[in-house]
Amino acid sequence: MNNAHISVIQADITTLALDAIVNAANKSLLGGGGVDGAIHRAAGPELLSACIALRGCNTGEAKMTSGYLLPARHVIHTVGPVWHGGTHGEAELLAACYRHSLELADVHQIRSIAFPCIATGVYAYPHQQAAQIAVATVADIAPTLSHVEKIIFCCFHAEDAALYQSLLKTEN
């Protein structure tokens, strides 16, 4: 049983010196736009080679690589759901992204991890709903983790950081 500290920051996730950062990846894991593209650019070409070897990832699942040139030691890649109005299992799949990423981190004895706002970019998940799912899922699983001590919601935009902060206050 663990009492992981959950917090929110506004920052570029590629600059964080943690055990792991989470990549909001696409199914190929071969890079893309937004957070995914930024992580691939910052990590260098070795990340692409490692992701090719992983042979993709299903929506809601998670896989891990080294961080290569990133300050973070590892990257956990997870594929969020594309928003189709909320009637195609999107909430369950998004919750699975956070749950599977944290379970994978715990198995690998990751102590500190940061999440971006998964699926809210080109996948168009509504920010408020995505944040509610993220905070509730992380708060639910955090006490079951043996090794993860620090969980950060890393928001690129101030509006998202304020949203996560307000949700965390109501969760505690």
Secondary structure, 3 states (H helix, E strand, C coil): CCCCEEEEEECCHHHCCCCEEEEEECCCCCCCCHHHHHHHHHHCHHHHHHHHHHCCCCECCEEEEECCCCCCCEEEEEECCCCCCCCCCHHHHHHHHHHHHHHHHHHCCCCEEEECCCCCCCCCCCHHHHHHHHHHHHHHHHHHCCCCCEEEEEECCHHHHHHHHHHHHHHC
